[in-house]
Amino acid sequence: MHTILFVCTGNRYRSPIAAEVFRNQLVQDGSDTEWIVNSAGTWTSSGQPPPPEAADLAHSHGLTIDGHKTRMLTVNMLAESDLVVVMEEGHKESIKAEFPFAREKVYLLSQVVEGITYDIPDPATAKGEARNIISDLVAMIRAGYRKIYSIAEAD
């Protein structure tokens, strides 16, 4: 059994949508029974539903995050995960600083998928760009599915 954790700031847009895309790819691949896919936020309060805009953006890509509730990143989540995929370099650096034991399993999404370092902007603060950000994120996870899968499987 492999466990992957997608992390963003508020766990309201990027990480739950990324987790759902990856989960859907696993189902299509027939590997969904071998994986646990989670998401969390570095700076959030637990138990909040996704904003209506996030749910709508997910729906526009055939995804459902309606039942999602925000979760604050914890030491247990990191310990239980084989791979932690973050949206921003700041997430990566803060996790590595606060949770040194997890250093070797934290990866920036852009590095994994495209081999270059850049942040996936937060749709919560870039409202006018939310649709494009989420479209790019969904495409990135789908295109990079095999790379993400391989890293988690190797750990």
C-alpha positions as CSV (number, residue, x, y, z in Angstrom):
1,M,0.0,0.0,0.0
2,H,1.4,3.4,-1.0
3,T,0.3,6.7,0.5
4,I,0.6,10.1,-1.2
5,L,-0.1,13.4,0.3
6,F,-0.8,16.6,-1.7
7,V,-0.1,19.8,0.2
8,C,-1.0,23.5,-0.4
9,T,-1.6,26.4,1.9
10,G,-5.3,26.3,2.7
11,N,-6.3,22.8,1.5
12,R,-9.2,24.4,-0.3
13,Y,-8.3,24.5,-4.0
14,R,-5.0,23.0,-5.2
15,S,-4.3,20.0,-3.0
16,P,-7.8,18.6,-2.9
17,I,-8.2,18.9,-6.6
18,A,-4.7,17.5,-7.2
19,A,-5.6,14.6,-4.9
20,E,-8.8,13.9,-6.8
21,V,-7.1,14.0,-10.2
22,F,-4.5,11.5,-9.0
23,R,-7.2,9.3,-7.4
24,N,-9.1,9.3,-10.7
25,Q,-6.0,8.3,-12.6
26,L,-5.4,5.5,-10.2
27,V,-9.0,4.2,-10.8
28,Q,-8.5,4.4,-14.6
29,D,-5.2,2.5,-14.1
30,G,-6.8,-0.1,-11.9
31,S,-4.4,0.7,-9.1
32,D,-6.8,2.5,-6.7
33,T,-6.9,-0.4,-4.2
34,E,-3.1,-0.1,-3.7
35,W,-3.1,3.6,-2.8
36,I,-4.2,6.0,-0.2
37,V,-4.4,9.6,-1.5
38,N,-4.7,12.5,0.9
39,S,-4.4,16.3,1.0
40,A,-3.6,18.8,3.6
41,G,-2.8,22.5,4.1
42,T,0.2,24.2,5.8
43,W,-1.9,27.1,7.0
44,T,-5.5,26.2,7.4
45,S,-8.2,25.4,9.9
46,S,-9.5,21.8,9.7
47,G,-13.1,20.9,8.8
48,Q,-13.9,23.6,6.3
49,P,-15.7,22.7,3.0
50,P,-14.2,23.8,-0.2
51,P,-15.3,27.2,-1.5
52,P,-18.1,26.9,-4.1
53,E,-15.7,28.2,-6.8
54,A,-13.3,25.4,-6.0
55,A,-16.1,22.8,-6.3
56,D,-17.3,24.3,-9.5
57,L,-13.7,24.3,-11.0
58,A,-13.3,20.7,-10.0
59,H,-16.7,19.8,-11.6
60,S,-15.6,21.5,-14.8
61,H,-12.9,18.9,-15.1
62,G,-15.2,16.0,-14.2
63,L,-14.0,15.9,-10.6
64,T,-15.9,16.0,-7.3
65,I,-14.5,17.5,-4.1
66,D,-17.9,18.3,-2.6
67,G,-17.3,16.0,0.4
68,H,-13.8,17.4,1.1
69,K,-13.0,19.1,4.4
70,T,-9.8,21.0,5.0
71,R,-7.1,19.4,7.1
72,M,-4.1,20.9,8.7
73,L,-0.8,19.2,7.9
74,T,0.3,17.0,10.9
75,V,3.4,15.0,11.8
76,N,1.3,11.8,11.6
77,M,0.2,12.6,8.0
78,L,3.8,13.1,7.0
79,A,5.0,10.0,8.8
80,E,2.3,7.9,7.1
81,S,3.0,9.2,3.6
82,D,5.5,7.7,1.1
83,L,5.4,10.8,-1.0
84,V,4.5,14.4,-0.2
85,V,3.8,16.6,-3.2
86,V,3.7,20.4,-2.6
87,M,2.5,23.3,-4.7
88,E,5.1,25.9,-3.7
89,E,8.8,26.0,-2.9
90,G,7.8,27.7,0.4
91,H,5.7,24.6,1.4
92,K,8.7,22.4,0.7
93,E,11.1,24.5,2.7
94,S,8.7,24.9,5.7
95,I,8.0,21.2,5.9
96,K,11.7,20.3,5.6
97,A,12.5,22.8,8.4
98,E,9.7,21.8,10.8
99,F,9.7,18.1,10.1
100,P,13.3,17.1,9.2
101,F,12.4,13.4,9.1
102,A,10.2,14.0,6.0
103,R,12.9,15.8,4.0
104,E,13.6,12.9,1.6
105,K,9.9,12.5,0.7
106,V,8.9,16.1,-0.1
107,Y,8.8,17.1,-3.7
108,L,7.6,20.2,-5.6
109,L,5.0,19.3,-8.1
110,S,6.6,21.3,-11.0
111,Q,10.0,19.5,-10.3
112,V,8.4,16.1,-10.4
113,V,6.4,16.6,-13.5
114,E,8.4,19.1,-15.6
115,G,11.9,19.0,-14.1
116,I,11.8,22.7,-13.4
117,T,11.1,24.7,-10.3
118,Y,8.1,27.0,-10.1
119,D,5.2,27.5,-7.8
120,I,1.6,26.7,-8.7
121,P,-0.2,29.9,-7.8
122,D,-2.9,29.9,-5.2
123,P,-6.4,30.4,-6.8
124,A,-7.7,31.8,-3.5
125,T,-5.5,34.8,-3.9
126,A,-5.4,35.0,-7.7
127,K,-9.2,35.0,-8.2
128,G,-9.1,36.2,-11.8
129,E,-6.8,33.4,-12.7
130,A,-8.4,30.6,-10.7
131,R,-9.9,28.8,-13.8
132,N,-6.5,28.8,-15.6
133,I,-4.6,27.8,-12.6
134,I,-6.8,24.8,-11.9
135,S,-6.9,23.8,-15.6
136,D,-3.1,23.9,-15.6
137,L,-2.9,21.9,-12.4
138,V,-5.3,19.2,-13.6
139,A,-3.4,18.9,-16.9
140,M,-0.1,18.7,-15.0
141,I,-1.2,15.9,-12.7
142,R,-2.7,13.9,-15.6
143,A,0.5,14.4,-17.7
144,G,2.8,13.7,-14.7
145,Y,0.8,10.8,-13.3
146,R,3.4,8.1,-14.2
147,K,6.3,10.2,-12.8
148,I,4.5,10.9,-9.5
149,Y,3.4,7.2,-9.3
150,S,7.0,6.0,-9.9
151,I,8.5,8.2,-7.2
152,A,6.0,7.1,-4.6
153,E,6.3,3.5,-5.6
154,A,10.1,3.6,-5.3
155,D,10.0,5.0,-1.7
